[in-house]
Amino acid sequence: MLGAIIGDIVGSRFEWNNIKSKEFEFYHPKCFFTDDSVMSLAIAKSILESECDYEKLRNIVINNMVSIGRKYPMCGFGGSFYRWIMTDNHSPYNSYGNGAAMRVSACGFAASSLEDAKNLSSIVTEVSHNHPEGMKGAESVAASIYMAKNGKSIQEIKDYIKTNYYDIDFSLDDIRKNYEFNETCQNTVPQAFECFFEANSFEDAIRNAISIGGDSDTLGAIVGGMAEAYFGIPEKMRLKAIEYLDELMLNILNEFEEKYPPVIARMN
């Protein structure tokens, strides 16, 4: 859960100022949380309140995404999603934006089975991003997080993603020079997976995500969730990350991690 937030924070200062390198100061005074963290926590709160009850979750997640989102109107929402939050029309609008994939990490961490991860992801995604590509992007991320936290190898996860979601046929070196900002799931999620697949640690995964450019905070958030589930987060990195969060966000994070312990705690 916190891994997605860390990826968002680290990537925040590079979203409109890409750096095509893994060599950069990880935490920086210019870093900040964005809509990726806000919505990830809104979904985490909804999963807690619904107790993973599918029938309850849909209405709860809409209420939390709207009420929490309205507290952070300037955190970086895209135009369509901003209107979804700020107006009274909360119908899905057939979006395949990468916001679907950046916010679902809690689904993977809370799920009791792979099928449960998919179902939770489907419910929290279809309230807005109900296009098949949006649903696919979110589901693939939630599934990979569930698999990673339950001990599957990177190769096993890679094979599963290739068979069921994306046939990734490029390396980071192949795309780093020419990859550009893209807000769609289909041109963000496969790249995020490759950042995870080529990583050798949590930090390395985030650095991979930032190094290819593009939508850096969202790439960081997607990769961070997967990397936490697989590698765990170093304690010093955890402690530094929470300095960027306010009281509301910390309270949700703490409550979620109390019920679903972070990977580093279980590893220790």
C-alpha positions as CSV (number, residue, x, y, z in Angstrom):
1,M,0.0,0.0,0.0
2,L,2.7,2.5,1.0
3,G,4.8,1.4,-2.0
4,A,2.3,3.0,-4.4
5,I,2.4,6.2,-2.3
6,I,6.2,6.3,-2.3
7,G,6.3,5.8,-6.1
8,D,3.8,8.6,-6.5
9,I,5.8,11.0,-4.2
10,V,9.2,10.2,-5.9
11,G,7.7,10.6,-9.4
12,S,5.8,13.8,-8.6
13,R,8.5,16.2,-9.5
14,F,9.3,14.4,-12.8
15,E,5.8,14.2,-14.3
16,W,6.3,17.4,-16.3
17,N,10.1,17.3,-16.2
18,N,11.1,13.8,-17.2
19,I,14.5,12.5,-16.4
20,K,15.8,9.6,-18.6
21,S,18.1,8.3,-16.0
22,K,18.1,6.2,-12.8
23,E,20.5,8.6,-11.1
24,F,18.5,11.2,-9.1
25,E,17.9,12.2,-5.5
26,F,15.2,9.7,-4.4
27,Y,13.4,12.0,-1.9
28,H,13.6,15.7,-2.6
29,P,12.0,18.8,-1.0
30,K,10.1,19.4,-4.3
31,C,8.4,16.0,-4.0
32,F,4.7,15.9,-3.0
33,F,1.8,13.5,-3.0
34,T,-0.7,13.6,-5.9
35,D,-4.1,12.3,-6.8
36,D,-2.5,8.8,-7.1
37,S,-1.9,8.7,-3.4
38,V,-5.2,10.4,-2.5
39,M,-7.3,7.9,-4.5
40,S,-5.2,4.9,-3.4
41,L,-6.0,5.8,0.2
42,A,-9.7,6.4,-0.7
43,I,-9.9,2.9,-2.0
44,A,-8.0,1.5,1.0
45,K,-10.5,3.2,3.3
46,S,-13.4,1.8,1.3
47,I,-12.1,-1.8,1.5
48,L,-11.7,-1.4,5.3
49,E,-15.2,0.0,5.7
50,S,-16.9,-2.6,3.5
51,E,-14.8,-5.5,5.0
52,C,-14.4,-6.7,1.4
53,D,-18.2,-7.2,1.0
54,Y,-18.7,-6.8,-2.7
55,E,-22.3,-5.6,-2.3
56,K,-21.4,-2.8,0.1
57,L,-18.1,-1.8,-1.6
58,R,-19.5,0.0,-4.7
59,N,-21.4,2.7,-2.9
60,I,-18.8,3.1,-0.2
61,V,-16.0,3.6,-2.7
62,I,-17.9,6.2,-4.6
63,N,-18.6,8.1,-1.4
64,N,-15.0,7.9,-0.2
65,M,-13.5,8.8,-3.6
66,V,-15.8,11.9,-3.8
67,S,-15.6,13.0,-0.2
68,I,-11.8,12.5,0.1
69,G,-11.1,13.8,-3.4
70,R,-13.0,17.0,-2.7
71,K,-10.6,17.7,0.2
72,Y,-7.7,17.8,-2.3
73,P,-9.0,19.6,-5.4
74,M,-5.6,20.7,-6.6
75,C,-3.8,17.4,-6.2
76,G,-3.6,16.7,-10.0
77,F,-6.8,15.0,-11.1
78,G,-7.4,14.7,-14.8
79,G,-10.2,16.8,-16.3
80,S,-12.9,14.0,-16.6
81,F,-12.2,12.5,-13.2
82,Y,-12.2,16.0,-11.6
83,R,-15.7,16.5,-12.9
84,W,-16.7,13.0,-11.7
85,I,-15.6,14.0,-8.2
86,M,-16.7,17.6,-8.0
87,T,-20.2,17.3,-9.6
88,D,-23.2,15.2,-8.6
89,N,-22.9,12.9,-11.6
90,H,-20.9,9.9,-10.4
91,S,-21.8,7.6,-13.4
92,P,-19.0,5.7,-15.1
93,Y,-17.7,7.5,-18.2
94,N,-16.0,4.7,-20.2
95,S,-12.5,5.8,-19.3
96,Y,-9.3,3.8,-20.0
97,G,-7.1,6.3,-18.3
98,N,-4.1,5.1,-16.3
99,G,-5.8,6.4,-13.1
100,A,-7.6,3.0,-13.0
101,A,-4.3,1.2,-12.4
102,M,-2.6,3.6,-10.1
103,R,-5.2,3.4,-7.3
104,V,-5.9,-0.3,-6.9
105,S,-2.9,-1.5,-4.8
106,A,-5.1,-1.9,-1.7
107,C,-7.1,-4.5,-3.6
108,G,-4.1,-6.7,-4.1
109,F,-2.9,-6.4,-0.5
110,A,-6.4,-7.0,1.0
111,A,-7.5,-9.9,-1.2
112,S,-7.9,-13.4,0.2
113,S,-7.4,-15.0,-3.2
114,L,-6.5,-14.2,-6.8
115,E,-10.1,-14.1,-7.7
116,D,-10.9,-11.8,-4.8
117,A,-8.2,-9.4,-6.0
118,K,-9.8,-9.3,-9.4
119,N,-13.3,-8.8,-8.0
120,L,-12.2,-6.0,-5.7
121,S,-10.4,-4.3,-8.5
122,S,-13.4,-4.6,-10.8
123,I,-15.8,-3.0,-8.3
124,V,-13.5,0.0,-7.4
125,T,-12.6,0.5,-11.1
126,E,-15.9,0.3,-12.9
127,V,-17.4,3.2,-10.9
128,S,-15.6,5.5,-13.3
129,H,-13.1,3.7,-15.6
130,N,-15.4,1.1,-17.0
131,H,-13.8,0.8,-20.4
132,P,-12.4,-2.7,-21.0
133,E,-8.8,-1.3,-21.2
134,G,-9.3,0.5,-17.9
135,M,-10.7,-2.6,-16.2
136,K,-7.9,-4.7,-17.7
137,G,-5.1,-2.4,-16.5
138,A,-6.5,-2.2,-12.9
139,E,-7.1,-5.9,-12.7
140,S,-3.7,-6.9,-13.9
141,V,-2.0,-4.7,-11.3
142,A,-4.2,-6.0,-8.4
143,A,-3.6,-9.6,-9.5
144,S,0.2,-9.1,-9.7
145,I,0.3,-7.5,-6.2
146,Y,-1.7,-10.5,-4.8
147,M,0.7,-12.9,-6.5
148,A,3.8,-11.1,-5.3
149,K,2.7,-10.8,-1.7
150,N,2.0,-14.6,-1.7
151,G,5.5,-15.6,-2.9
152,K,5.2,-16.0,-6.6
153,S,8.4,-15.3,-8.5
154,I,8.8,-12.5,-10.9
155,Q,9.0,-15.0,-13.7
156,E,5.7,-16.6,-12.6
157,I,4.1,-13.2,-12.4
158,K,5.5,-12.3,-15.8
159,D,4.2,-15.5,-17.4
160,Y,0.7,-14.9,-15.9
161,I,0.6,-11.3,-17.1
162,K,1.8,-12.3,-20.6
163,T,-0.8,-15.1,-20.8
164,N,-3.8,-13.1,-19.5
165,Y,-3.2,-9.4,-20.0
166,Y,-0.2,-8.0,-21.9
167,D,2.3,-9.6,-24.3
168,I,5.3,-7.4,-23.3
169,D,8.0,-7.7,-25.9
170,F,10.3,-4.8,-25.0
171,S,13.0,-3.9,-22.5
172,L,13.4,-0.6,-20.7
173,D,16.5,0.1,-22.8
174,D,14.4,-0.4,-25.9
175,I,11.9,2.3,-24.9
176,R,13.7,4.7,-22.6
177,K,14.9,7.1,-25.4
178,N,11.5,7.5,-27.1
179,Y,8.8,6.8,-24.5
180,E,6.6,9.8,-23.9
181,F,3.9,10.9,-21.6
182,N,0.7,8.9,-22.0
183,E,-2.4,8.8,-19.8
184,T,-3.9,5.5,-21.1
185,C,-3.7,2.2,-19.3
186,Q,-2.6,0.4,-22.5
187,N,0.4,2.7,-22.9
188,T,1.3,2.9,-19.2
189,V,0.6,-0.4,-17.5
190,P,2.8,-2.7,-19.7
191,Q,5.7,-0.3,-19.2
192,A,5.1,-0.3,-15.5
193,F,5.2,-4.1,-15.5
194,E,8.6,-4.1,-17.3
195,C,10.0,-1.7,-14.7
196,F,9.0,-4.2,-12.0
197,F,10.2,-7.2,-14.0
198,E,13.7,-5.7,-14.5
199,A,14.1,-4.6,-10.8
200,N,16.4,-6.1,-8.2
201,S,15.0,-4.2,-5.2
202,F,12.1,-1.9,-4.2
203,E,14.2,1.2,-4.8
204,D,15.5,-0.1,-8.1
205,A,11.9,-0.7,-9.3
206,I,11.0,3.0,-8.6
207,R,14.1,4.2,-10.3
208,N,13.3,2.1,-13.3
209,A,9.8,3.7,-13.4
210,I,11.2,7.3,-13.2
211,S,14.0,6.6,-15.7
212,I,11.7,5.9,-18.7
213,G,9.9,9.3,-18.4
214,G,6.2,9.5,-19.3
215,D,3.6,9.9,-16.6
216,S,6.2,9.6,-13.8
217,D,4.1,9.8,-10.7
218,T,1.5,7.3,-12.0
219,L,4.2,4.9,-13.3
220,G,5.8,5.2,-9.9
221,A,2.6,4.4,-8.1
222,I,1.8,1.4,-10.2
223,V,5.3,0.0,-9.9
224,G,5.6,0.9,-6.2
225,G,2.6,-1.3,-5.3
226,M,4.0,-4.3,-7.1
227,A,7.5,-3.7,-5.8
228,E,6.4,-3.5,-2.1
229,A,4.5,-6.7,-2.4
230,Y,7.5,-8.5,-3.9
231,F,10.6,-6.9,-2.2
232,G,9.2,-5.0,0.8
233,I,10.1,-1.5,1.7
234,P,13.2,-0.6,3.6
235,E,12.3,0.9,7.0
236,K,14.2,4.2,6.5
237,M,12.4,4.7,3.2
238,R,9.0,4.1,4.9
239,L,9.7,6.6,7.7
240,K,10.8,9.3,5.2
241,A,7.7,8.8,3.0
242,I,5.2,9.4,5.8
243,E,6.7,12.9,6.3
244,Y,5.0,13.9,3.0
245,L,1.5,12.9,4.2
246,D,-1.0,14.8,6.2
247,E,-3.0,13.6,9.2
248,L,-6.0,12.3,7.3
249,M,-3.8,10.3,4.9
250,L,-1.7,8.9,7.7
251,N,-4.7,7.8,9.6
252,I,-6.1,5.8,6.7
253,L,-2.6,4.3,6.0
254,N,-2.1,3.3,9.6
255,E,-5.6,1.7,9.8
256,F,-5.0,-0.2,6.6
257,E,-1.6,-1.5,7.6
258,E,-2.9,-2.5,11.0
259,K,-5.3,-4.9,9.3
260,Y,-3.1,-5.8,6.4
261,P,0.5,-5.6,7.6
262,P,3.0,-4.2,5.2
263,V,5.4,-6.6,3.6
264,I,8.5,-5.5,5.4
265,A,6.8,-6.1,8.8
266,R,5.8,-9.6,7.8
267,M,9.3,-10.3,6.4
268,N,10.9,-9.1,9.6
